[in-house]
Each structure stands twice: as structure tokens, then as C-alpha cells.
Amino acid sequence: MRQIRIGVFGTGRIGKIHIKNLLNHPQVILKAVSDPFIDKDFLCTLNGTVYKEKDELLQDNEIEAVFICTPSDTHYELIKEALRAKKAVFCEKPIELDLNRILEIKQILKETQGFLQVGFNRRFDANFHQIAKLVSEGEVGDIIQIHIISRDFSPPSKAYVESSGGIFLDMSIHDFDMLAFITKSQVEEIFVSGRNFVTDYDDIDTATMTLHLSNGALAVIENCRQAVYGYDQRLEVFGKKGRVFCENKYENSVTLCNSRNQNRQNPLDFFLERYIDSYKNELDDFITNFCNGKKPSVGIEESIQSTLVALAAAKSLQTKSLVCIDEFKKQYKIGE
Ligand SMILES: NC(=O)c1ccc[n+]([C@@H]2O[C@H](COP(=O)([O-])OP(=O)(O)OC[C@H]3O[C@@H](n4cnc5c(N)ncnc54)[C@H](O)[C@@H]3O)[C@@H](O)[C@H]2O)c1
């Protein structure tokens, strides 16, 4: 069994999840972690994994791959340096906030013949995977409408939001990618309404979006940074032959019924719990494709497509109008 030595940048919320999965993966040796603000107690729990400064980690020739789990506005430099150092890269979403820089990363990937997987983990969730499969097998027929509800349990900190690129690049980007994953078609137009209901940050915390897809389907995405009853993640595809949907995930499936009402638990709290298996599955996928010399199953092209939609969403919010994705494709000379 081929084993890979891996290094991790960023040991915050998502970094800790990836580190745990890397430590438990039979094909991985987690050689080093790097984070200027690392929690020393956490480092002590990583038996055999050492701390390295950025350059030391990148210059370690034994390390074949790196996981980038740092704030979104730091990804670009790390990806570039890692690809130039001949490391395979897994980078959390969004890989970068500026589309010109994403296109530059695409060019570097071509020059270095590099490997870059992006952390669109929801593709690896069992429910969404099954919905995509049923849709592709024609079980609901031609798609008429898609409805995605994606609401966080509680908002992230102001500092996090400020480095995140805003709600469309940070949060909705998962849903833009989910539309592409499930429908295998692209967003052509988008209209967004957005406001602040639960935070007083500069960025909106709530958005309702209507999207027109290239296969003719209509989609609605609802995002909010706070749902007091738990992490609200639901999806429905409605087609000419039927509908397929999934509800929220719960710790158990018990419902209490009595003379007054019916009761069940709230949904799982957050992405850490709800998507726990998807992070393991995306790691398996990374290892399998990398070890077998295959391309990543989700990478630079998916990042470009979802970023285009995020840019159009921001413009629609600002101009209160329907925005065509083609406008941005032309501006960035994509698909010419
Ligand atoms: N796929 C998902 O479900 C998911 C969920 C949460 C976050 N994310 C993404 O993961 C990234 C990190 O988010 P988070 O919530 O873990 O943030 P976080 O703030 O909890 O953690 C970021 C960590 O990176 C460290 N760091 C900052 N600059 C660094 C650098 N140059 N080198 C090494 N370490 C550095 C910080 O000290 C911190 O420990 C973001 O891009 C976010 O969009 C993805």
C-alpha cells in the first residue's frame, strides 16, 4: 500500500477536522503542521507530527502533498508556492477570492503539471451524492426546479467574515457548486435579494437567489448565517417524472408523540457534525486519485465556475437586477 507524507497549513476549525482524518488514514503519514497561531496543547496531541515554519515545510522533499486550511485570503500565495515546490495540493474553498488570480493558478497548474483538489466537500456527502446519482439516471426526468436551503446554526466571527470574501464566495459557493454537481449544467443568470437580519457586519447575512440554468431549470438558493434550531441543510430536485429530496440530519430518528404535539431533536449543530463523513470521503478521493496518477475529481474548473456565479451574485445584489454570467466570462476571457 502506497503511503504519502502530508503537511497541513492552518489548524483552526476545518484544519483540525482534516488533521484528525489524515491521522486516521492508513495511507497517510502526517509529517508536519504549520500555523503561526497554533494551539500548543493541540500540537502535543499529534504524536510524531512536527511543527514547521512555512518554508521549512515546503522545502521538505519527503512531503508530497499539502492541505491548505488557512483563511481564504491566504490561499493564493500558499497554493502558488506549494505547486512550485512540486507538492500536490488540497485547498479549502474558496481557493481564492479574485478570479484573475484563480486563472493564474490554472496557468501554474498547467506549467507544473500539478494536482489541485478544492474542498467542495458536499459533493462527498452521501445524501447529495445519491440525489446526483438518481438525477443523472433520469429518475425525476428533466429538471424543472431545484431548491437548496443552506443556513448556518450561528454566524462566524466578524474577523472570519472579513477575510472570507463575503457570503457569496464563502457560503453560497458550496450551493453554486452543488447546483453544478447535481444538474451537470451551468448557471446562466442570477437575481439576488439580500439583507442583514442576524449580524451587524458589513457583509449581508441572508440571501434569496433565483438562478436560471443552461438546461432550462429554475433554481432557488436560500442562505442565512443563523438558524436558531440548528444547521439547516436541505435540497429538492423537482422534475417532469417526480421529485427527489433530502431533509436535515439528526443525531437520531426518534420522534415523541403525545396529546399536545410531536417532538424530535433539532438538526445537528454545524458543519463539523453534519458533514463529518464527507470530509473523510473527500480525503479518500484525494488519496485515490493522487496515488493512481488521476486528475482530482473536483478542482480548478469547478472553482472558476462557482466563482463566476459568486461575482454575478454580488453584482445582482448591488444593482438589484438580473445578471448574466456571460458578462463575467467575457470580462475574464473565459471559454474564448
Ligand atoms: N469545506 C468546509 O466545510 C469548510 C468549513 C469551514 C471553513 N472552510 C474554509 O477553510 C478555511 C479556514 O476556515 P476555518 O473556519 O478553519 O478558519 P479558522 O480561523 O478557524 O482557522 C484558520 C487557521 O489558519 C491559521 N493561519 C492563518 N494564516 C496562516 C498561514 N499563513 N499559514 C498557516 N496557518 C495560518 C490561523 O492561525 C488559524 O488557526 C477558509 O478558507 C474557509 O472558507 C471550509
The ligand as an SDF file (V2000), in Angstrom:
LIG
                    3D

 44 48  0  0  0  0  0  0  0  0999 V2000
  -15.4260   22.9360    3.4460 N   0  0  0  0  0  0  0  0  0  0  0  0
  -15.9670   23.3340    4.5820 C   0  0  0  0  0  0  0  0  0  0  0  0
  -16.9470   22.7820    5.0390 O   0  0  0  0  0  0  0  0  0  0  0  0
  -15.3330   24.4670    5.3390 C   0  0  0  0  0  0  0  0  0  0  0  0
  -15.7780   24.7480    6.6340 C   0  0  0  0  0  0  0  0  0  0  0  0
  -15.1650   25.7900    7.3200 C   0  0  0  0  0  0  0  0  0  0  0  0
  -14.1620   26.5330    6.7390 C   0  0  0  0  0  0  0  0  0  0  0  0
  -13.7780   26.2510    5.4550 N   0  0  0  0  0  0  0  0  0  0  0  0
  -12.7030   27.0400    4.8060 C   0  0  0  0  0  0  0  0  0  0  0  0
  -11.4840   26.7110    5.4790 O   0  0  0  0  0  0  0  0  0  0  0  0
  -10.6520   27.8590    5.6060 C   0  0  0  0  0  0  0  0  0  0  0  0
  -10.3190   28.0780    7.0790 C   0  0  0  0  0  0  0  0  0  0  0  0
  -11.5040   28.2750    7.7900 O   0  0  0  0  0  0  0  0  0  0  0  0
  -11.5870   27.9950    9.3810 P   0  0  0  0  0  0  0  0  0  0  0  0
  -13.0090   28.1300    9.7280 O   0  0  0  0  0  0  0  0  0  0  0  0
  -10.8610   26.7610    9.7420 O   0  0  0  0  0  0  0  0  0  0  0  0
  -10.7770   29.2590    9.9050 O   0  0  0  0  0  0  0  0  0  0  0  0
  -10.0820   29.4340   11.3260 P   0  0  0  0  0  0  0  0  0  0  0  0
   -9.9330   30.9000   11.5050 O   0  0  0  0  0  0  0  0  0  0  0  0
  -10.7820   28.6300   12.3640 O   0  0  0  0  0  0  0  0  0  0  0  0
   -8.6400   28.7650   11.1360 O   0  0  0  0  0  0  0  0  0  0  0  0
   -7.6440   29.2840   10.2850 C   0  0  0  0  0  0  0  0  0  0  0  0
   -6.2820   28.8950   10.8690 C   0  0  0  0  0  0  0  0  0  0  0  0
   -5.2580   29.2420    9.9360 O   0  0  0  0  0  0  0  0  0  0  0  0
   -4.1720   29.8340   10.6570 C   0  0  0  0  0  0  0  0  0  0  0  0
   -3.4010   30.6560    9.7280 N   0  0  0  0  0  0  0  0  0  0  0  0
   -3.6270   31.9430    9.3450 C   0  0  0  0  0  0  0  0  0  0  0  0
   -2.7040   32.3010    8.4080 N   0  0  0  0  0  0  0  0  0  0  0  0
   -1.8890   31.2220    8.2430 C   0  0  0  0  0  0  0  0  0  0  0  0
   -0.7630   30.9660    7.4090 C   0  0  0  0  0  0  0  0  0  0  0  0
   -0.2960   31.8920    6.5510 N   0  0  0  0  0  0  0  0  0  0  0  0
   -0.1460   29.7510    7.5000 N   0  0  0  0  0  0  0  0  0  0  0  0
   -0.6100   28.7950    8.3320 C   0  0  0  0  0  0  0  0  0  0  0  0
   -1.7010   28.9820    9.1400 N   0  0  0  0  0  0  0  0  0  0  0  0
   -2.3350   30.1780    9.0740 C   0  0  0  0  0  0  0  0  0  0  0  0
   -4.8420   30.5950   11.7920 C   0  0  0  0  0  0  0  0  0  0  0  0
   -3.9240   30.8320   12.8630 O   0  0  0  0  0  0  0  0  0  0  0  0
   -5.9600   29.6220   12.1880 C   0  0  0  0  0  0  0  0  0  0  0  0
   -5.5150   28.6860   13.1490 O   0  0  0  0  0  0  0  0  0  0  0  0
  -11.4230   29.0040    4.9410 C   0  0  0  0  0  0  0  0  0  0  0  0
  -10.9600   29.1360    3.6270 O   0  0  0  0  0  0  0  0  0  0  0  0
  -12.8710   28.5290    4.9360 C   0  0  0  0  0  0  0  0  0  0  0  0
  -13.6160   29.0460    3.8350 O   0  0  0  0  0  0  0  0  0  0  0  0
  -14.3310   25.2280    4.7630 C   0  0  0  0  0  0  0  0  0  0  0  0
  1  2  1  0
  2  3  2  0
  2  4  1  0
  4  5  1  0
  4 44  2  0
  5  6  2  0
  6  7  1  0
  7  8  2  0
  8  9  1  0
  8 44  1  0
  9 10  1  0
  9 42  1  0
 10 11  1  0
 11 12  1  0
 11 40  1  0
 12 13  1  0
 13 14  1  0
 14 15  2  0
 14 16  1  0
 14 17  1  0
 17 18  1  0
 18 19  2  0
 18 20  1  0
 18 21  1  0
 21 22  1  0
 22 23  1  0
 23 24  1  0
 23 38  1  0
 24 25  1  0
 25 26  1  0
 25 36  1  0
 26 27  1  0
 26 35  1  0
 27 28  2  0
 28 29  1  0
 29 30  1  0
 29 35  2  0
 30 31  1  0
 30 32  2  0
 32 33  1  0
 33 34  2  0
 34 35  1  0
 36 37  1  0
 36 38  1  0
 38 39  1  0
 40 41  1  0
 40 42  1  0
 42 43  1  0
M  CHG  2   8   1  16  -1
M  END
$$$$
